[in-house]
Amino acid sequence: MKEKRRKGRGTTLRQYLGEEMRDPEFRRLYEEAGIELRIALEITKAREAAKMTQRELADAMKTKQQTVSRIERGAQNVTIETLEKIARALKRDLQVRFVPIQ
């Protein structure tokens, strides 16, 4: 039986990914995902950790909820400036690192 949703909130990213990762094709595509999707997922995780809705994040950034939705879907290329706005709205520090390829 499906887990009961919290009132006023949809499925969390963690719940969604937990279910979808059971599908081998989804898992393969997820693991091959580009930087845009990885950034989108990091933004979504940070927003959920801050217990903010997309609308609340949008309001804090002085933008529209639809913009946040596009960013979180990886459907909008984001600039460093936009990432900094998101970080400030989430009361986070933005860090960009180069790490060795594994």
Secondary structure, 3 states (H helix, E strand, C coil): CCCCCCCCCCCCHHHHHHHHCCCHHHHHHHHCCCHHHHHHHHHHHHHHHCCCCHHHHHHHHCCCHHHHHHHHHCCCCCCHHHHHHHHHHCCCCCCCCCCCCC
